[in-house]
Amino acid sequence: MLTAISNKTKYISKISTYILHVSDCLINRQKTIVNVIGIKPFFDVIEISLFIFKTKLVKILSNIFESISKFRIVTISAFSL
């Protein structure tokens, strides 16, 4: 069974939203499409310091959104490695 997975961002109510798009065929050959909306992206930072990672991420995102007020970064320390 082949499952097609893609992702994209789309503006919904003037907010950039990440959408995970999953499609497949059922046993009776009907096509199914599932759009998962509202996923908050996260990163596991291992190789570099958190400060350097945040600095690079803010630079990339501010170039994309042309502002630093359209996103926020939250540090969550959930699991130690």
PyMOL Python script that loads the backbone (N, CA, C, O; Angstrom):
from pymol import cmd

cmd.read_pdbstr("""\
ATOM      1  N   MET A   1       0.835  -1.169   0.000  1.00  0.00           N
ATOM      2  CA  MET A   1       0.000   0.000   0.000  1.00  0.00           C
ATOM      3  C   MET A   1       0.893   1.251   0.000  1.00  0.00           C
ATOM      4  O   MET A   1       1.753   1.394   0.869  1.00  0.00           O
ATOM      5  N   LEU A   2       0.701   2.123  -0.935  1.00  0.00           N
ATOM      6  CA  LEU A   2       1.491   3.337  -1.065  1.00  0.00           C
ATOM      7  C   LEU A   2       0.756   4.513  -0.435  1.00  0.00           C
ATOM      8  O   LEU A   2      -0.394   4.785  -0.779  1.00  0.00           O
ATOM      9  N   THR A   3       1.409   5.201   0.476  1.00  0.00           N
ATOM     10  CA  THR A   3       0.836   6.377   1.112  1.00  0.00           C
ATOM     11  C   THR A   3       1.616   7.598   0.658  1.00  0.00           C
ATOM     12  O   THR A   3       2.845   7.613   0.728  1.00  0.00           O
ATOM     13  N   ALA A   4       0.915   8.616   0.198  1.00  0.00           N
ATOM     14  CA  ALA A   4       1.560   9.860  -0.227  1.00  0.00           C
ATOM     15  C   ALA A   4       1.462  10.869   0.905  1.00  0.00           C
ATOM     16  O   ALA A   4       0.383  11.113   1.444  1.00  0.00           O
ATOM     17  N   ILE A   5       2.605  11.454   1.260  1.00  0.00           N
ATOM     18  CA  ILE A   5       2.653  12.435   2.333  1.00  0.00           C
ATOM     19  C   ILE A   5       3.311  13.694   1.801  1.00  0.00           C
ATOM     20  O   ILE A   5       4.363  13.629   1.164  1.00  0.00           O
ATOM     21  N   SER A   6       2.696  14.836   2.058  1.00  0.00           N
ATOM     22  CA  SER A   6       3.302  16.108   1.674  1.00  0.00           C
ATOM     23  C   SER A   6       2.984  17.132   2.761  1.00  0.00           C
ATOM     24  O   SER A   6       2.110  16.921   3.602  1.00  0.00           O
ATOM     25  N   ASN A   7       3.704  18.230   2.724  1.00  0.00           N
ATOM     26  CA  ASN A   7       3.434  19.287   3.684  1.00  0.00           C
ATOM     27  C   ASN A   7       3.471  20.626   2.978  1.00  0.00           C
ATOM     28  O   ASN A   7       4.107  20.781   1.935  1.00  0.00           O
ATOM     29  N   LYS A   8       2.785  21.582   3.558  1.00  0.00           N
ATOM     30  CA  LYS A   8       2.770  22.917   2.983  1.00  0.00           C
ATOM     31  C   LYS A   8       2.341  23.900   4.062  1.00  0.00           C
ATOM     32  O   LYS A   8       1.847  23.510   5.120  1.00  0.00           O
ATOM     33  N   THR A   9       2.534  25.153   3.781  1.00  0.00           N
ATOM     34  CA  THR A   9       2.015  26.194   4.661  1.00  0.00           C
ATOM     35  C   THR A   9       0.990  26.997   3.881  1.00  0.00           C
ATOM     36  O   THR A   9       1.142  27.236   2.683  1.00  0.00           O
ATOM     37  N   LYS A  10      -0.037  27.401   4.571  1.00  0.00           N
ATOM     38  CA  LYS A  10      -1.120  28.142   3.946  1.00  0.00           C
ATOM     39  C   LYS A  10      -1.619  29.182   4.941  1.00  0.00           C
ATOM     40  O   LYS A  10      -1.641  28.929   6.146  1.00  0.00           O
ATOM     41  N   TYR A  11      -2.016  30.339   4.450  1.00  0.00           N
ATOM     42  CA  TYR A  11      -2.554  31.365   5.321  1.00  0.00           C
ATOM     43  C   TYR A  11      -4.033  31.090   5.583  1.00  0.00           C
ATOM     44  O   TYR A  11      -4.846  31.064   4.660  1.00  0.00           O
ATOM     45  N   ILE A  12      -4.362  30.888   6.850  1.00  0.00           N
ATOM     46  CA  ILE A  12      -5.743  30.677   7.274  1.00  0.00           C
ATOM     47  C   ILE A  12      -6.057  31.776   8.286  1.00  0.00           C
ATOM     48  O   ILE A  12      -5.423  31.853   9.339  1.00  0.00           O
ATOM     49  N   SER A  13      -7.014  32.610   7.975  1.00  0.00           N
ATOM     50  CA  SER A  13      -7.364  33.770   8.809  1.00  0.00           C
ATOM     51  C   SER A  13      -6.144  34.649   9.070  1.00  0.00           C
ATOM     52  O   SER A  13      -5.918  35.093  10.196  1.00  0.00           O
ATOM     53  N   LYS A  14      -5.366  34.894   8.029  1.00  0.00           N
ATOM     54  CA  LYS A  14      -4.170  35.740   8.060  1.00  0.00           C
ATOM     55  C   LYS A  14      -3.050  35.194   8.943  1.00  0.00           C
ATOM     56  O   LYS A  14      -2.153  35.941   9.333  1.00  0.00           O
ATOM     57  N   ILE A  15      -3.093  33.887   9.265  1.00  0.00           N
ATOM     58  CA  ILE A  15      -2.054  33.249  10.066  1.00  0.00           C
ATOM     59  C   ILE A  15      -1.434  32.129   9.239  1.00  0.00           C
ATOM     60  O   ILE A  15      -2.145  31.280   8.701  1.00  0.00           O
ATOM     61  N   SER A  16      -0.115  32.131   9.141  1.00  0.00           N
ATOM     62  CA  SER A  16       0.586  31.071   8.423  1.00  0.00           C
ATOM     63  C   SER A  16       0.417  29.758   9.190  1.00  0.00           C
ATOM     64  O   SER A  16       0.803  29.660  10.355  1.00  0.00           O
ATOM     65  N   THR A  17      -0.162  28.753   8.532  1.00  0.00           N
ATOM     66  CA  THR A  17      -0.492  27.484   9.174  1.00  0.00           C
ATOM     67  C   THR A  17       0.175  26.332   8.448  1.00  0.00           C
ATOM     68  O   THR A  17       0.133  26.254   7.220  1.00  0.00           O
ATOM     69  N   TYR A  18       0.800  25.425   9.219  1.00  0.00           N
ATOM     70  CA  TYR A  18       1.436  24.239   8.660  1.00  0.00           C
ATOM     71  C   TYR A  18       0.380  23.160   8.461  1.00  0.00           C
ATOM     72  O   TYR A  18      -0.419  22.896   9.360  1.00  0.00           O
ATOM     73  N   ILE A  19       0.374  22.536   7.285  1.00  0.00           N
ATOM     74  CA  ILE A  19      -0.606  21.489   6.975  1.00  0.00           C
ATOM     75  C   ILE A  19       0.137  20.234   6.519  1.00  0.00           C
ATOM     76  O   ILE A  19       0.949  20.282   5.594  1.00  0.00           O
ATOM     77  N   LEU A  20      -0.152  19.114   7.177  1.00  0.00           N
ATOM     78  CA  LEU A  20       0.376  17.814   6.775  1.00  0.00           C
ATOM     79  C   LEU A  20      -0.716  17.118   5.977  1.00  0.00           C
ATOM     80  O   LEU A  20      -1.820  16.912   6.479  1.00  0.00           O
ATOM     81  N   HIS A  21      -0.411  16.754   4.735  1.00  0.00           N
ATOM     82  CA  HIS A  21      -1.392  16.182   3.803  1.00  0.00           C
ATOM     83  C   HIS A  21      -1.045  14.713   3.572  1.00  0.00           C
ATOM     84  O   HIS A  21       0.027  14.403   3.052  1.00  0.00           O
ATOM     85  N   VAL A  22      -1.943  13.811   3.954  1.00  0.00           N
ATOM     86  CA  VAL A  22      -1.730  12.364   3.796  1.00  0.00           C
ATOM     87  C   VAL A  22      -2.843  11.827   2.911  1.00  0.00           C
ATOM     88  O   VAL A  22      -4.021  12.074   3.166  1.00  0.00           O
ATOM     89  N   SER A  23      -2.461  11.079   1.853  1.00  0.00           N
ATOM     90  CA  SER A  23      -3.478  10.477   0.989  1.00  0.00           C
ATOM     91  C   SER A  23      -3.112   9.024   0.707  1.00  0.00           C
ATOM     92  O   SER A  23      -1.938   8.654   0.681  1.00  0.00           O
ATOM     93  N   ASP A  24      -4.135   8.219   0.500  1.00  0.00           N
ATOM     94  CA  ASP A  24      -3.935   6.790   0.279  1.00  0.00           C
ATOM     95  C   ASP A  24      -5.199   6.221  -0.358  1.00  0.00           C
ATOM     96  O   ASP A  24      -6.210   6.914  -0.476  1.00  0.00           O
ATOM     97  N   CYS A  25      -5.137   4.990  -0.757  1.00  0.00           N
ATOM     98  CA  CYS A  25      -6.305   4.283  -1.290  1.00  0.00           C
ATOM     99  C   CYS A  25      -6.756   3.224  -0.299  1.00  0.00           C
ATOM    100  O   CYS A  25      -5.932   2.533   0.300  1.00  0.00           O
ATOM    101  N   LEU A  26      -8.072   3.099  -0.128  1.00  0.00           N
ATOM    102  CA  LEU A  26      -8.635   2.077   0.741  1.00  0.00           C
ATOM    103  C   LEU A  26      -8.691   0.741   0.009  1.00  0.00           C
ATOM    104  O   LEU A  26      -8.358   0.656  -1.173  1.00  0.00           O
ATOM    105  N   ILE A  27      -9.108  -0.285   0.712  1.00  0.00           N
ATOM    106  CA  ILE A  27      -9.201  -1.618   0.111  1.00  0.00           C
ATOM    107  C   ILE A  27     -10.169  -1.625  -1.067  1.00  0.00           C
ATOM    108  O   ILE A  27      -9.936  -2.331  -2.048  1.00  0.00           O
ATOM    109  N   ASN A  28     -11.250  -0.850  -0.987  1.00  0.00           N
ATOM    110  CA  ASN A  28     -12.236  -0.800  -2.068  1.00  0.00           C
ATOM    111  C   ASN A  28     -11.869   0.225  -3.149  1.00  0.00           C
ATOM    112  O   ASN A  28     -12.711   0.601  -3.965  1.00  0.00           O
ATOM    113  N   ARG A  29     -10.608   0.673  -3.148  1.00  0.00           N
ATOM    114  CA  ARG A  29     -10.031   1.585  -4.138  1.00  0.00           C
ATOM    115  C   ARG A  29     -10.550   3.017  -4.055  1.00  0.00           C
ATOM    116  O   ARG A  29     -10.318   3.807  -4.970  1.00  0.00           O
ATOM    117  N   GLN A  30     -11.239   3.360  -2.990  1.00  0.00           N
ATOM    118  CA  GLN A  30     -11.617   4.747  -2.780  1.00  0.00           C
ATOM    119  C   GLN A  30     -10.400   5.505  -2.272  1.00  0.00           C
ATOM    120  O   GLN A  30      -9.602   4.982  -1.494  1.00  0.00           O
ATOM    121  N   LYS A  31     -10.277   6.735  -2.722  1.00  0.00           N
ATOM    122  CA  LYS A  31      -9.145   7.553  -2.303  1.00  0.00           C
ATOM    123  C   LYS A  31      -9.491   8.289  -1.015  1.00  0.00           C
ATOM    124  O   LYS A  31     -10.577   8.855  -0.887  1.00  0.00           O
ATOM    125  N   THR A  32      -8.568   8.279  -0.069  1.00  0.00           N
ATOM    126  CA  THR A  32      -8.753   9.009   1.179  1.00  0.00           C
ATOM    127  C   THR A  32      -7.722  10.135   1.262  1.00  0.00           C
ATOM    128  O   THR A  32      -6.573   9.981   0.846  1.00  0.00           O
ATOM    129  N   ILE A  33      -8.152  11.246   1.798  1.00  0.00           N
ATOM    130  CA  ILE A  33      -7.269  12.395   1.995  1.00  0.00           C
ATOM    131  C   ILE A  33      -7.469  12.893   3.415  1.00  0.00           C
ATOM    132  O   ILE A  33      -8.598  13.136   3.841  1.00  0.00           O
ATOM    133  N   VAL A  34      -6.371  13.044   4.147  1.00  0.00           N
ATOM    134  CA  VAL A  34      -6.419  13.564   5.506  1.00  0.00           C
ATOM    135  C   VAL A  34      -5.496  14.769   5.574  1.00  0.00           C
ATOM    136  O   VAL A  34      -4.313  14.669   5.248  1.00  0.00           O
ATOM    137  N   ASN A  35      -6.032  15.911   5.998  1.00  0.00           N
ATOM    138  CA  ASN A  35      -5.237  17.115   6.228  1.00  0.00           C
ATOM    139  C   ASN A  35      -5.141  17.338   7.724  1.00  0.00           C
ATOM    140  O   ASN A  35      -6.158  17.527   8.392  1.00  0.00           O
ATOM    141  N   VAL A  36      -3.936  17.317   8.254  1.00  0.00           N
ATOM    142  CA  VAL A  36      -3.716  17.556   9.670  1.00  0.00           C
ATOM    143  C   VAL A  36      -3.255  19.002   9.812  1.00  0.00           C
ATOM    144  O   VAL A  36      -2.214  19.387   9.280  1.00  0.00           O
ATOM    145  N   ILE A  37      -4.037  19.794  10.533  1.00  0.00           N
ATOM    146  CA  ILE A  37      -3.772  21.226  10.685  1.00  0.00           C
ATOM    147  C   ILE A  37      -3.545  21.527  12.166  1.00  0.00           C
ATOM    148  O   ILE A  37      -4.169  20.915  13.033  1.00  0.00           O
ATOM    149  N   GLY A  38      -2.667  22.455  12.445  1.00  0.00           N
ATOM    150  CA  GLY A  38      -2.451  22.879  13.825  1.00  0.00           C
ATOM    151  C   GLY A  38      -1.231  22.251  14.480  1.00  0.00           C
ATOM    152  O   GLY A  38      -1.064  22.342  15.696  1.00  0.00           O
ATOM    153  N   ILE A  39      -0.385  21.620  13.694  1.00  0.00           N
ATOM    154  CA  ILE A  39       0.834  21.031  14.230  1.00  0.00           C
ATOM    155  C   ILE A  39       1.824  22.148  14.515  1.00  0.00           C
ATOM    156  O   ILE A  39       2.085  22.984  13.650  1.00  0.00           O
ATOM    157  N   LYS A  40       2.367  22.166  15.702  1.00  0.00           N
ATOM    158  CA  LYS A  40       3.390  23.148  16.042  1.00  0.00           C
ATOM    159  C   LYS A  40       4.752  22.507  15.807  1.00  0.00           C
ATOM    160  O   LYS A  40       5.090  21.516  16.455  1.00  0.00           O
ATOM    161  N   PRO A  41       5.539  23.065  14.883  1.00  0.00           N
ATOM    162  CA  PRO A  41       6.847  22.472  14.585  1.00  0.00           C
ATOM    163  C   PRO A  41       7.763  22.526  15.805  1.00  0.00           C
ATOM    164  O   PRO A  41       7.693  23.455  16.610  1.00  0.00           O
ATOM    165  N   PHE A  42       8.627  21.511  15.927  1.00  0.00           N
ATOM    166  CA  PHE A  42       9.589  21.487  17.018  1.00  0.00           C
ATOM    167  C   PHE A  42      10.907  20.925  16.512  1.00  0.00           C
ATOM    168  O   PHE A  42      10.961  20.259  15.478  1.00  0.00           O
ATOM    169  N   PHE A  43      11.957  21.203  17.250  1.00  0.00           N
ATOM    170  CA  PHE A  43      13.295  20.761  16.875  1.00  0.00           C
ATOM    171  C   PHE A  43      13.985  20.173  18.098  1.00  0.00           C
ATOM    172  O   PHE A  43      13.826  20.680  19.208  1.00  0.00           O
ATOM    173  N   ASP A  44      14.742  19.118  17.899  1.00  0.00           N
ATOM    174  CA  ASP A  44      15.644  18.601  18.916  1.00  0.00           C
ATOM    175  C   ASP A  44      17.020  19.158  18.603  1.00  0.00           C
ATOM    176  O   ASP A  44      17.588  18.859  17.553  1.00  0.00           O
ATOM    177  N   VAL A  45      17.560  19.964  19.504  1.00  0.00           N
ATOM    178  CA  VAL A  45      18.860  20.589  19.276  1.00  0.00           C
ATOM    179  C   VAL A  45      19.898  19.801  20.050  1.00  0.00           C
ATOM    180  O   VAL A  45      19.845  19.733  21.278  1.00  0.00           O
ATOM    181  N   ILE A  46      20.848  19.203  19.330  1.00  0.00           N
ATOM    182  CA  ILE A  46      21.837  18.351  19.976  1.00  0.00           C
ATOM    183  C   ILE A  46      23.260  18.825  19.693  1.00  0.00           C
ATOM    184  O   ILE A  46      24.071  18.935  20.613  1.00  0.00           O
ATOM    185  N   GLU A  47      23.562  19.102  18.449  1.00  0.00           N
ATOM    186  CA  GLU A  47      24.939  19.342  18.024  1.00  0.00           C
ATOM    187  C   GLU A  47      25.487  20.722  18.357  1.00  0.00           C
ATOM    188  O   GLU A  47      26.697  20.867  18.532  1.00  0.00           O
ATOM    189  N   ILE A  48      24.632  21.744  18.449  1.00  0.00           N
ATOM    190  CA  ILE A  48      25.104  23.102  18.716  1.00  0.00           C
ATOM    191  C   ILE A  48      24.401  23.653  19.947  1.00  0.00           C
ATOM    192  O   ILE A  48      23.420  23.081  20.423  1.00  0.00           O
ATOM    193  N   SER A  49      24.907  24.761  20.456  1.00  0.00           N
ATOM    194  CA  SER A  49      24.277  25.341  21.641  1.00  0.00           C
ATOM    195  C   SER A  49      22.900  25.899  21.286  1.00  0.00           C
ATOM    196  O   SER A  49      22.649  26.285  20.144  1.00  0.00           O
ATOM    197  N   LEU A  50      22.027  25.934  22.265  1.00  0.00           N
ATOM    198  CA  LEU A  50      20.667  26.417  22.058  1.00  0.00           C
ATOM    199  C   LEU A  50      20.658  27.882  21.637  1.00  0.00           C
ATOM    200  O   LEU A  50      19.848  28.282  20.801  1.00  0.00           O
ATOM    201  N   PHE A  51      21.553  28.687  22.210  1.00  0.00           N
ATOM    202  CA  PHE A  51      21.627  30.104  21.867  1.00  0.00           C
ATOM    203  C   PHE A  51      21.968  30.299  20.390  1.00  0.00           C
ATOM    204  O   PHE A  51      21.338  31.111  19.712  1.00  0.00           O
ATOM    205  N   ILE A  52      22.956  29.562  19.890  1.00  0.00           N
ATOM    206  CA  ILE A  52      23.352  29.675  18.475  1.00  0.00           C
ATOM    207  C   ILE A  52      22.212  29.209  17.576  1.00  0.00           C
ATOM    208  O   ILE A  52      21.935  29.831  16.551  1.00  0.00           O
ATOM    209  N   PHE A  53      21.548  28.116  17.955  1.00  0.00           N
ATOM    210  CA  PHE A  53      20.424  27.614  17.162  1.00  0.00           C
ATOM    211  C   PHE A  53      19.301  28.646  17.084  1.00  0.00           C
ATOM    212  O   PHE A  53      18.776  28.911  16.003  1.00  0.00           O
ATOM    213  N   LYS A  54      18.930  29.230  18.233  1.00  0.00           N
ATOM    214  CA  LYS A  54      17.857  30.224  18.246  1.00  0.00           C
ATOM    215  C   LYS A  54      18.217  31.439  17.391  1.00  0.00           C
ATOM    216  O   LYS A  54      17.370  31.970  16.673  1.00  0.00           O
ATOM    217  N   THR A  55      19.474  31.874  17.472  1.00  0.00           N
ATOM    218  CA  THR A  55      19.912  33.025  16.687  1.00  0.00           C
ATOM    219  C   THR A  55      19.767  32.749  15.194  1.00  0.00           C
ATOM    220  O   THR A  55      19.263  33.589  14.448  1.00  0.00           O
ATOM    221  N   LYS A  56      20.209  31.571  14.761  1.00  0.00           N
ATOM    222  CA  LYS A  56      20.094  31.211  13.341  1.00  0.00           C
ATOM    223  C   LYS A  56      18.636  31.057  12.922  1.00  0.00           C
ATOM    224  O   LYS A  56      18.254  31.481  11.831  1.00  0.00           O
ATOM    225  N   LEU A  57      17.830  30.457  13.777  1.00  0.00           N
ATOM    226  CA  LEU A  57      16.416  30.250  13.459  1.00  0.00           C
ATOM    227  C   LEU A  57      15.676  31.583  13.338  1.00  0.00           C
ATOM    228  O   LEU A  57      14.884  31.764  12.413  1.00  0.00           O
ATOM    229  N   VAL A  58      15.919  32.506  14.250  1.00  0.00           N
ATOM    230  CA  VAL A  58      15.280  33.826  14.191  1.00  0.00           C
ATOM    231  C   VAL A  58      15.691  34.549  12.915  1.00  0.00           C
ATOM    232  O   VAL A  58      14.860  35.201  12.282  1.00  0.00           O
ATOM    233  N   LYS A  59      16.958  34.445  12.526  1.00  0.00           N
ATOM    234  CA  LYS A  59      17.425  35.090  11.296  1.00  0.00           C
ATOM    235  C   LYS A  59      16.700  34.528  10.068  1.00  0.00           C
ATOM    236  O   LYS A  59      16.269  35.285   9.198  1.00  0.00           O
ATOM    237  N   ILE A  60      16.568  33.209  10.001  1.00  0.00           N
ATOM    238  CA  ILE A  60      15.887  32.567   8.872  1.00  0.00           C
ATOM    239  C   ILE A  60      14.412  32.955   8.835  1.00  0.00           C
ATOM    240  O   ILE A  60      13.899  33.351   7.788  1.00  0.00           O
ATOM    241  N   LEU A  61      13.729  32.842   9.972  1.00  0.00           N
ATOM    242  CA  LEU A  61      12.300  33.132  10.014  1.00  0.00           C
ATOM    243  C   LEU A  61      11.993  34.604   9.780  1.00  0.00           C
ATOM    244  O   LEU A  61      10.995  34.933   9.139  1.00  0.00           O
ATOM    245  N   SER A  62      12.843  35.496  10.295  1.00  0.00           N
ATOM    246  CA  SER A  62      12.588  36.922  10.077  1.00  0.00           C
ATOM    247  C   SER A  62      12.766  37.300   8.612  1.00  0.00           C
ATOM    248  O   SER A  62      12.113  38.226   8.131  1.00  0.00           O
ATOM    249  N   ASN A  63      13.646  36.591   7.892  1.00  0.00           N
ATOM    250  CA  ASN A  63      13.770  36.823   6.449  1.00  0.00           C
ATOM    251  C   ASN A  63      12.545  36.306   5.701  1.00  0.00           C
ATOM    252  O   ASN A  63      12.104  36.918   4.727  1.00  0.00           O
ATOM    253  N   ILE A  64      12.002  35.195   6.150  1.00  0.00           N
ATOM    254  CA  ILE A  64      10.820  34.622   5.488  1.00  0.00           C
ATOM    255  C   ILE A  64       9.583  35.478   5.757  1.00  0.00           C
ATOM    256  O   ILE A  64       8.854  35.820   4.825  1.00  0.00           O
ATOM    257  N   PHE A  65       9.342  35.824   7.018  1.00  0.00           N
ATOM    258  CA  PHE A  65       8.135  36.552   7.398  1.00  0.00           C
ATOM    259  C   PHE A  65       8.304  38.062   7.323  1.00  0.00           C
ATOM    260  O   PHE A  65       7.333  38.800   7.485  1.00  0.00           O
ATOM    261  N   GLU A  66       9.528  38.532   7.078  1.00  0.00           N
ATOM    262  CA  GLU A  66       9.851  39.957   6.994  1.00  0.00           C
ATOM    263  C   GLU A  66       9.507  40.697   8.286  1.00  0.00           C
ATOM    264  O   GLU A  66       9.262  41.903   8.273  1.00  0.00           O
ATOM    265  N   SER A  67       9.492  39.974   9.382  1.00  0.00           N
ATOM    266  CA  SER A  67       9.203  40.570  10.688  1.00  0.00           C
ATOM    267  C   SER A  67       9.489  39.524  11.760  1.00  0.00           C
ATOM    268  O   SER A  67       9.399  38.326  11.491  1.00  0.00           O
ATOM    269  N   ILE A  68       9.831  39.959  12.966  1.00  0.00           N
ATOM    270  CA  ILE A  68       9.984  38.996  14.054  1.00  0.00           C
ATOM    271  C   ILE A  68       8.738  38.942  14.934  1.00  0.00           C
ATOM    272  O   ILE A  68       8.709  38.200  15.916  1.00  0.00           O
ATOM    273  N   SER A  69       7.719  39.712  14.595  1.00  0.00           N
ATOM    274  CA  SER A  69       6.495  39.710  15.400  1.00  0.00           C
ATOM    275  C   SER A  69       5.494  38.650  14.939  1.00  0.00           C
ATOM    276  O   SER A  69       4.457  38.477  15.579  1.00  0.00           O
ATOM    277  N   LYS A  70       5.778  37.937  13.846  1.00  0.00           N
ATOM    278  CA  LYS A  70       4.828  36.958  13.315  1.00  0.00           C
ATOM    279  C   LYS A  70       5.097  35.539  13.810  1.00  0.00           C
ATOM    280  O   LYS A  70       4.395  34.609  13.414  1.00  0.00           O
ATOM    281  N   PHE A  71       6.095  35.357  14.665  1.00  0.00           N
ATOM    282  CA  PHE A  71       6.371  34.037  15.210  1.00  0.00           C
ATOM    283  C   PHE A  71       6.955  34.197  16.604  1.00  0.00           C
ATOM    284  O   PHE A  71       7.401  35.279  16.986  1.00  0.00           O
ATOM    285  N   ARG A  72       6.944  33.103  17.356  1.00  0.00           N
ATOM    286  CA  ARG A  72       7.586  33.111  18.656  1.00  0.00           C
ATOM    287  C   ARG A  72       8.282  31.773  18.878  1.00  0.00           C
ATOM    288  O   ARG A  72       7.884  30.749  18.324  1.00  0.00           O
ATOM    289  N   ILE A  73       9.304  31.803  19.681  1.00  0.00           N
ATOM    290  CA  ILE A  73      10.083  30.603  19.971  1.00  0.00           C
ATOM    291  C   ILE A  73       9.938  30.302  21.451  1.00  0.00           C
ATOM    292  O   ILE A  73      10.171  31.168  22.294  1.00  0.00           O
ATOM    293  N   VAL A  74       9.556  29.083  21.760  1.00  0.00           N
ATOM    294  CA  VAL A  74       9.398  28.643  23.144  1.00  0.00           C
ATOM    295  C   VAL A  74      10.369  27.506  23.383  1.00  0.00           C
ATOM    296  O   VAL A  74      10.405  26.543  22.617  1.00  0.00           O
ATOM    297  N   THR A  75      11.155  27.611  24.441  1.00  0.00           N
ATOM    298  CA  THR A  75      12.098  26.552  24.792  1.00  0.00           C
ATOM    299  C   THR A  75      11.430  25.594  25.764  1.00  0.00           C
ATOM    300  O   THR A  75      10.953  26.001  26.823  1.00  0.00           O
ATOM    301  N   ILE A  76      11.400  24.316  25.396  1.00  0.00           N
ATOM    302  CA  ILE A  76      10.811  23.293  26.252  1.00  0.00           C
ATOM    303  C   ILE A  76      11.879  22.240  26.517  1.00  0.00           C
ATOM    304  O   ILE A  76      12.401  21.631  25.584  1.00  0.00           O
ATOM    305  N   SER A  77      12.196  22.032  27.764  1.00  0.00           N
ATOM    306  CA  SER A  77      13.161  20.994  28.142  1.00  0.00           C
ATOM    307  C   SER A  77      12.365  19.817  28.697  1.00  0.00           C
ATOM    308  O   SER A  77      12.027  19.786  29.881  1.00  0.00           O
ATOM    309  N   ALA A  78      12.071  18.850  27.832  1.00  0.00           N
ATOM    310  CA  ALA A  78      11.203  17.746  28.230  1.00  0.00           C
ATOM    311  C   ALA A  78      11.974  16.484  28.563  1.00  0.00           C
ATOM    312  O   ALA A  78      11.684  15.820  29.559  1.00  0.00           O
ATOM    313  N   PHE A  79      12.944  16.151  27.747  1.00  0.00           N
ATOM    314  CA  PHE A  79      13.657  14.895  27.919  1.00  0.00           C
ATOM    315  C   PHE A  79      15.160  15.161  27.878  1.00  0.00           C
ATOM    316  O   PHE A  79      15.646  15.867  26.995  1.00  0.00           O
ATOM    317  N   SER A  80      15.868  14.613  28.803  1.00  0.00           N
ATOM    318  CA  SER A  80      17.334  14.746  28.756  1.00  0.00           C
ATOM    319  C   SER A  80      17.910  13.598  27.943  1.00  0.00           C
ATOM    320  O   SER A  80      17.387  12.483  27.950  1.00  0.00           O
ATOM    321  N   LEU A  81      18.984  13.891  27.249  1.00  0.00           N
ATOM    322  CA  LEU A  81      19.609  12.855  26.423  1.00  0.00           C
ATOM    323  C   LEU A  81      20.773  12.235  27.123  1.00  0.00           C
ATOM    324  O   LEU A  81      21.420  11.343  26.574  1.00  0.00           O
TER     325      LEU A  81
END
""", "prot")
cmd.dss("prot")
cmd.show_as("cartoon", "prot")
cmd.util.cbc("prot")
cmd.orient("prot")
